[in-house]
Amino acid sequence: MFQPLYMGKPKSKQKQHKQGLTPKQARFIREYLIDLNATQAAIRAGYSKKTARQSGAEHLSKPVIQNAIKAEMDRMLEKADLKGWMVIKELQKLAFSNIGDFVKWTTKSITVKSMTQIPKELLGAISEISDTPNGIKIKLHSKESSLKMLGEYLKLFSDKFEGEKVESKTVFVAPDMADEEAWVKLTSKS
């Protein structure tokens, strides 16, 4: 259960938490941790709907509140025994999932593999399984969004180039393997 953040002796007219938080600020933090929405957290904590957006933004800019949110998130992660590498591993599962792990196909048919044929660690990549009039439908989670998150985490997508300048190279498109004449022309130019 969630422990209250504002235990302590009052330092002024308003009670203060040992970290310098008022009860209303402590409530804001608890509410913010529910959905990470500062405006809605401010409303639920008792701030005016008219000024909730501003109040939420102001709260998030205060170091004492930032520190309390970080400490509480760390405590929640520790309690849940959740580690950053676990999130990365799950994103990898989604990003690199392969429909071939779940179905078999030939030129004539597509069949869903049995549960014993699908590795347990890959089941999390499945977003939906449904029985339709045309057969079983399997939908995997979005590879695109998982790859984007991994790419951002690994800083693969940057507006600025942060490496050394690389010489440009000419890239050849390989001819069809069956076209022996094209291969002879390509290799004789070297």
C-alpha positions as CSV (number, residue, x, y, z in Angstrom):
1,M,0.0,0.0,0.0
2,F,1.1,3.6,-0.6
3,Q,2.7,5.2,2.4
4,P,1.9,8.9,3.1
5,L,4.6,11.3,2.2
6,Y,3.7,14.0,4.8
7,M,4.5,12.7,8.2
8,G,6.1,15.2,10.4
9,K,5.6,18.2,12.7
10,P,4.1,21.4,11.3
11,K,6.7,24.2,10.6
12,S,4.1,26.8,9.8
13,K,0.4,27.2,9.5
14,Q,0.5,24.4,6.9
15,K,1.8,21.0,7.9
16,Q,5.1,20.2,6.2
17,H,6.7,16.9,5.2
18,K,10.3,16.3,6.5
19,Q,11.4,17.0,2.9
20,G,9.7,20.4,2.9
21,L,6.4,19.3,1.2
22,T,3.0,20.4,2.2
23,P,0.3,17.8,2.5
24,K,-1.2,19.1,-0.8
25,Q,2.2,18.8,-2.5
26,A,2.6,15.2,-1.2
27,R,-0.9,14.4,-2.6
28,F,0.1,16.0,-5.9
29,I,3.1,13.6,-6.0
30,R,1.0,10.6,-5.2
31,E,-1.5,11.5,-7.9
32,Y,1.2,12.3,-10.4
33,L,2.7,8.9,-10.0
34,I,-0.6,7.3,-11.1
35,D,-0.5,8.5,-14.7
36,L,2.4,11.0,-14.9
37,N,-0.1,13.7,-15.9
38,A,0.7,16.9,-14.0
39,T,-2.5,18.7,-14.9
40,Q,-4.8,15.8,-13.8
41,A,-2.6,15.2,-10.7
42,A,-3.0,18.8,-9.7
43,I,-6.8,18.6,-10.1
44,R,-7.0,15.4,-8.1
45,A,-4.8,16.9,-5.4
46,G,-7.3,19.7,-4.9
47,Y,-5.9,22.5,-7.1
48,S,-8.3,24.7,-9.1
49,K,-9.2,23.3,-12.6
50,K,-8.5,26.7,-14.0
51,T,-4.9,26.8,-12.8
52,A,-4.2,23.0,-12.7
53,R,-1.9,23.1,-15.8
54,Q,0.2,25.9,-14.4
55,S,0.2,24.4,-10.8
56,G,1.3,21.0,-12.2
57,A,4.1,22.6,-14.3
58,E,5.3,24.7,-11.3
59,H,5.3,21.7,-9.1
60,L,7.4,19.7,-11.6
61,S,9.9,22.5,-11.8
62,K,10.6,22.5,-8.0
63,P,13.7,20.5,-7.0
64,V,12.1,19.3,-3.8
65,I,9.2,17.8,-5.7
66,Q,11.4,16.4,-8.5
67,N,13.5,14.7,-5.8
68,A,10.4,13.3,-4.0
69,I,9.0,11.9,-7.3
70,K,12.3,10.3,-8.2
71,A,12.7,8.8,-4.7
72,E,9.1,7.4,-4.8
73,M,9.6,6.0,-8.4
74,D,12.8,4.3,-7.3
75,R,11.0,2.9,-4.2
76,M,8.2,1.6,-6.4
77,L,10.6,0.1,-8.9
78,E,12.5,-1.6,-6.2
79,K,9.4,-2.9,-4.6
80,A,8.2,-4.3,-7.9
81,D,11.7,-5.7,-8.4
82,L,11.8,-4.0,-11.9
83,K,15.1,-3.2,-13.4
84,G,15.9,-1.1,-16.5
85,W,17.4,-4.1,-18.3
86,M,14.1,-5.9,-18.0
87,V,12.4,-3.1,-19.9
88,I,15.0,-3.1,-22.6
89,K,14.7,-6.9,-22.9
90,E,11.0,-6.7,-23.4
91,L,11.4,-3.9,-26.0
92,Q,13.8,-6.2,-27.8
93,K,11.3,-9.0,-27.8
94,L,8.7,-6.7,-29.4
95,A,11.1,-5.0,-31.8
96,F,12.6,-8.2,-33.1
97,S,9.6,-10.5,-33.0
98,N,9.1,-12.6,-36.1
99,I,5.8,-13.9,-37.4
100,G,7.6,-17.1,-38.3
101,D,7.9,-17.9,-34.6
102,F,4.1,-18.2,-34.4
103,V,2.9,-19.6,-37.7
104,K,4.0,-22.1,-40.4
105,W,3.3,-21.3,-44.0
106,T,3.6,-22.9,-47.3
107,T,2.5,-21.8,-50.7
108,K,-0.9,-23.4,-50.0
109,S,-1.6,-22.7,-46.3
110,I,-0.8,-20.9,-43.1
111,T,-1.2,-22.7,-39.8
112,V,-0.7,-21.4,-36.3
113,K,1.9,-23.3,-34.3
114,S,0.8,-25.0,-31.2
115,M,1.6,-23.4,-27.8
116,T,4.3,-26.0,-27.1
117,Q,6.1,-25.0,-30.4
118,I,6.3,-21.3,-29.5
119,P,9.0,-20.3,-27.0
120,K,7.5,-19.0,-23.8
121,E,9.7,-15.9,-23.8
122,L,8.2,-14.8,-27.2
123,L,4.5,-14.9,-26.1
124,G,4.8,-11.3,-24.9
125,A,5.2,-10.2,-28.5
126,I,1.6,-11.2,-29.2
127,S,-0.8,-8.3,-29.0
128,E,-4.0,-10.2,-30.0
129,I,-5.2,-13.7,-30.8
130,S,-8.7,-14.1,-32.1
131,D,-10.8,-16.7,-33.8
132,T,-12.3,-15.2,-37.0
133,P,-14.6,-16.7,-39.6
134,N,-11.5,-17.0,-41.8
135,G,-9.4,-18.7,-39.1
136,I,-7.1,-17.7,-36.3
137,K,-5.8,-14.2,-36.4
138,I,-2.5,-13.4,-34.6
139,K,-1.4,-9.8,-34.3
140,L,2.0,-8.8,-32.9
141,H,2.8,-5.6,-31.0
142,S,4.1,-2.7,-33.1
143,K,7.7,-3.3,-34.2
144,E,8.0,0.3,-35.3
145,S,7.3,1.9,-31.9
146,S,9.5,-0.7,-30.1
147,L,12.4,-0.1,-32.5
148,K,11.9,3.7,-32.1
149,M,12.1,3.5,-28.3
150,L,15.2,1.3,-28.5
151,G,16.8,3.6,-31.1
152,E,16.1,6.6,-28.9
153,Y,17.5,4.8,-25.8
154,L,20.6,3.9,-27.8
155,K,20.8,7.4,-29.2
156,L,20.7,6.0,-32.8
157,F,18.5,8.8,-34.1
158,S,20.2,12.1,-33.7
159,D,19.7,15.5,-35.4
160,K,23.3,16.2,-34.9
161,F,26.1,14.0,-36.2
162,E,28.4,13.3,-33.3
163,G,31.0,11.0,-35.0
164,E,33.9,11.3,-37.3
165,K,33.3,12.2,-41.0
166,V,33.1,9.0,-43.1
167,E,34.2,8.9,-46.7
168,S,31.4,8.2,-49.1
169,K,31.5,4.7,-50.8
170,T,30.0,3.5,-54.0
171,V,27.5,0.8,-53.4
172,F,26.8,-1.8,-56.1
173,V,23.5,-3.5,-56.4
174,A,24.1,-7.2,-57.0
175,P,22.6,-8.6,-60.2
176,D,20.2,-11.5,-60.1
177,M,22.1,-14.6,-59.1
178,A,20.7,-16.5,-62.1
179,D,22.1,-13.8,-64.5
180,E,25.6,-15.1,-65.1
181,E,26.4,-12.5,-67.8
182,A,25.7,-9.7,-65.4
183,W,28.0,-11.2,-62.8
184,V,30.8,-11.6,-65.3
185,K,30.4,-7.9,-66.3
186,L,30.4,-6.8,-62.7
187,T,33.5,-8.9,-61.7
188,S,35.5,-8.1,-64.8
189,K,35.4,-4.4,-64.1
190,S,37.4,-4.8,-60.9
